[in-house]
């Protein structure tokens, strides 16, 4: 039993972790079976949770399984401010109705990962919305303005003379107040949340509380292979997408992300990742099946893989085998790819896109400016029902 608990602690301290603030203290507290209050905050900025959210949710579940109190903070108040982390412009402000609509699905989708019966779900409007202006001033007096302005996102915008609102400075302060209100022992967040979470530690100390220990996790790169997975970037894979959708999007990933997804999205151990097939396509199929299995079960994952193989590998449609299309250079837009492959005009390509008649690696795509990078992988392009093309880089 002791070995099982030690293994659970090792997983907490290592899975997806970039850095732990005060890690030795956290390890000792976990080994002593202290019931820690572990906080994770999510802002309902969109209706759906995605695989990027799943990384931090699984970390919270690991603490939950170790006997800690898991607290999921729904940031219905902080969403009105907008998290400036990693942004080079001010986020659009959502209306109350939009936030309420998004919140309806968050708890249900988070329950795909968390044990709902053992999760404390709170809304930060319950304390932030009741604070007076005098309360905010009292908190602000305990914090250093230079600390906030040293943030990379603020500093870059200041240097470039890009505006940012005073309300954006209040976001990390509000998140820090959440930690004080909950008396959090631990907070989980992505690396991009570093300064927000550290400010929570600082405010707790100034308010006479023990500072929370912080785990920073690796971000999951989105399907574009460049930026953190985000609904606003359109590079996400939703937790509730169908098995075929999820599998198709996973197969569209650049080959360079296979092992990262195997760890962060499929939860495979280093030994299991090492044992995956060597060929990139087979390796990606194995990873995608593992991810889909987590959310839909092994049978549906197997069926999704078979459907993908039938449509895009065996090409059993009326046209038979896919035509190979050689691309000069490394990148082209989806519009250019359609014109190059199918030999249609720009207006015809736009018409096909508007009718959802274009699929890229099994996924319907409607944005003509979508970038296709063939430097490291090939792409399967379907135009209409019966035209299949394989886009590869010209040697």
N, C-alpha and C positions, 0 to 999 in steps of 0.2 A: 504494500500500500504506500509505503514511504517512497519507493521508486516511482510509482505512478504520479504522486504529487510533485516530485522533483522534476519529472519529465514535463508536467503541466507548467511548472514555473519556468523551465528552460524555454518552452514554446512562447510564453508571455514575454520573456526578456529578449527573444531573438526573432520571432516571425515578423518580417517586414520592418523591423526596427532600424532606424538610422542612428538615433541617439537617445539615451535616457539621462535625464538630469537627476543626479543623486541616485544612480543605479544600485550601488551597494546597499544603501538604506532600504530601497524598495525590495531588493532580494531578501534581506533579513526579515522585513515585515511580512512578506509572503510566506517565508519559511516558518514564521511564528504563527501562521494561520490567523493573523489579524484581519478582521472584516473591514477592508478598506472601502471608502466611498470613491468610486471611479466614475469620472464624468466624461461624457462625450456630447459635444454640441453639434447640432445640424440645423441649418437654416432652410426653411421650405421655399427655396427660390424657384422650384419647378415641381411638376406633379409627380415625377418619378425619381426613385433612387437607382443608382447604376453600380457597376462593378467597382468603380473608384470609391464610392461610399462603403461598399462591402468590406474593403480592407480594414477600415477603422471599426466598422461594426463587428467584424470577426475578432478584432483585438478586445473589444468590450466583452464579447461572448467568452473569450478565454479567461478574463478576470472573473466573469460570472460563474463559470464552471469551477473556478478555484475558490468559490465561496465568498467572493467580494460582492458589495452592493453596486449593481450597475445602474447608473443614472443617465438616461437619455434626455438631453435638454433640447426641446424643440424651440428654436429661436424665432418665435413669432413676432417678438419685439425687435430683435436685432436685424431681422430681415428688412424692416422698414428703413434701417440705416444703410445697409449694404456693406458687405465685407470688402475692404479695399485691398486685401492681401493679394499680391501678385498682379494687380491691375494697373494699367497705364491710363485709365480713364475712370470717371465716376460711374458706378453701377446705376442702372435705372431703378427707380423706387417702385415697388409693387404696391398695389392697392390692398386694402383689408380683405376684399372679396377674393382676390387672387391668392393671398397668403392662406386664407381659410380653406380654399379649394385645394391648395397644394398639401396642406396639413392632413387632410382627410386620408390621403394615401400613404403618408410617411410611416405612421405607426404600423399599419397593416404590412407594408413592404419590409420594414425593419424586423418584423416578427418572422420573416423567412430565415433570419440568422439568429436573432436573440430569443431567449426563453422569455416570452411575453409575461408569464406569470411571476417571473422573478426580476422583472425590469421595472424600475421606478421611472415613470415618464412625467416630466414636468415641462411647463411652458414659461419662458423667462419674462413674459409680459406680466405674470402674476406678482413679480416684485419690481421689475423695472418700470412698469407703467404706473406704479403707485408712488414712485419717488418724487419728492418735490425738487424744485430748482436748488434749494438750499442743501438738500441731500447730495445732489450731483456736485455742487461746489465743495462740499466736505470731502468727497472722494477725490476730486481733482487736486485738492491741496496736498494730497499725499503722493502725487505722481509727478515725475519730472518731464517737462515738455520736450526737452532735448532727446529723451529716450524715444519718444514717439516720432520725432522728425528725423531720427537716424534710420528709421525703417527704409529698406531698399526701395519699396514702391513709392513712398512719399518723397524720399530724397531724389529719386530719378525724375519724378514729375516736377519737383521744385527746380532742379537743374535745367530741365527742358522748358521751363516757364509754362508747364501745363497746369491748369487749375485743378484744385481739389477742394471739396467743401469742408467746412468746419465740422459738419456732422460726421464725416468719415473718421476724424480723430476720435470721435466718441465711440466708434465701434469697438476697438480693442479695450477701451475702458469698460464698456458694457459687458463684454465677455469676461473681463476680470471680476466684475461685480458678481457675475454668475458663480464664480468659484468661491467667493466670500460667502454668498448666500447659502450655498450648498455645503460649505465647509469641506470642500473636496480634498481628498488625500492624494488623488492621482487624476491627471487629465491626459486624454489621448487626442492626438491631432496629426495632420499631415505636416510635412516639413515646411510648407508654405505658411503654416499657422504658428511658426516658431515664436515670433515676437508677441503675438496675441497671448499665447499660453504662458510665456515667461512673465508677461505683465500681470497675469493672474497670481503667479508666485509672489511677485513684488507687492501687490496690493494686499494679499493675505498677511504678509509679514508686517506691513504698515498698520493693518487692522488688528494686530495681535493674535493672528492665527498661525499655526504651523504651515509653512509653505508647501503647496502641492508638489508632488514629484511628477515629472512630465515625460511622456513617451512620444517621440517624433517618429512618424512612420514614412516609409517610401511612398511617393505618389504613384498611382497607376497611370502610365502614359496612355492617351486615348488612341482611337483607331487611326488617326492621322500620323501616328508615330512620332509626334513632335511635342505636343502640349499635354498638360495634365488633363485627364478625362473630365469633361464638363458638358453639361447640357447646352450651355451657351455657345460652346465651340462646335457643337454638333458631332463630336467624336466619341460618343458614349455608347455603352451597351447596357440597356435597362435590365434590372433584376426580373421584371415580369414580362420581358419579351418572349415570344414563342420560341420553342427549341430550334426551329429552322432559322428564324431571324438571328438568334444568339449565335448559332453555329456559323452561319454565313458571315456575320461580322467578325467573328474570331478568325475565320479563314482569310479575311481580307487584311489582317494585320501584317506589317512588315516582318520578315523572318527574324530580324534583330530583336523582336519583342517576345519571341516564343518562350524563352526561359523565364523572363520576367513575369509573364502571365501564368506560367506553370507554377511559380512560387506564390504570387500575390492573389491570383484569381482562382487557380485550381487547388491551392493549398498543398502542393506536393513538396516532400522533403528534398534536400539536396541529393540524397541517394536515389529517390524516385525520378528526379529530373535527369540525373546522369544516366538512368536506365532507359530514357525515352529513345525512340528510333533516331538514327543519325541524320537521315535524309530530311531536309527542311519541311517538305510537304507532309511526310508521314509523322514527323515530330509535331507539326502544327495540328494535324488531325487528332493525334493522341491527346494533346493539351486541350483542344476544343471539346472533345468528348468528356474529359474530366470536369470542365467548367459547367457544361450543360447538365451533367449528371447531378451536380450539387443542387441545381434549382428545379430540375424536371424529372430526375431519376434516370437510371441506366438504360431502360428500354427506349425512352424518348430520345435520349442522346444517341443511341445506336441508330434509331430511325432517321434522325436528322443528318447523321453522317452518311447514311445510305442515300438519302435524298440529294444531298449535296454532290456525292460521288456520281450519281446517275445523271444529274443535270449538267455538271461542270467537268467531270472527268471522263465518263463514258460517252457523253453527248449522244444520248439515244433519241434526240428529237428528229424531226423530219429532215433536217439538213445533214444529219450524220455528224461527222467530226468537225471540231471547231477549226476555223481558218486561222493560221498564225499571221500576226501582224507585227512587223518589225518597226520599232520606234527609234527615230534618231534623237540622240540626247538622252537625258535622264528623266525629264518630266514633260507632261502635256496636260491640258485641261480635259475634262470629260467631253466637252463640246468638240474639241479637236479630235479626240479619240473616236467619237461617233462618226465624224465626217471622214476621217482617215480609214476607218475599218469598213463602214457600210457604204461609203461613197455617196453620201447624201449631202444636200445643201444645208447651210446653217439654219434656215427657217424650218426645214424638215426635222433637223436634229432637235430644235427647240420644241416642235410639236410633239415629238416622241417623248421628250422629257416631261412635258406638261401632262401627258397621258399615262405617266408612270410605266412607260414601256421600256425603260432602260434599267438593267441590273448590272451592278459591278460586284463581282465575286458573290453573287447570289442575293445581293441586297439592292432594293429599289433605291435609286438615287435620282434626284430631281434638280440639283444645283449644277448648272452647266460649267461653273468655274471650279468645281471639285478638282483638286490636283491629283494626278496619278503619277507616282514615282516608280519607274521601272528599273531603277539602278540595282536594287537588291532582290527583286521578286517579279514574277509575272502576274498579270491580272486576267481574269475571265470577264469578258464583256458580252452581255446578251442584249441584242437590239430586236425588240418585238418578241414574238413567240418562237421564231425558228432560225434566227441568225445568231451564231455563236462565234466569238473571236477570242484568241489568246494574245494579249499584248506583251511583247517581250522587248528587251533592249537590243538594238542592233549591235552586233559585235564590232 
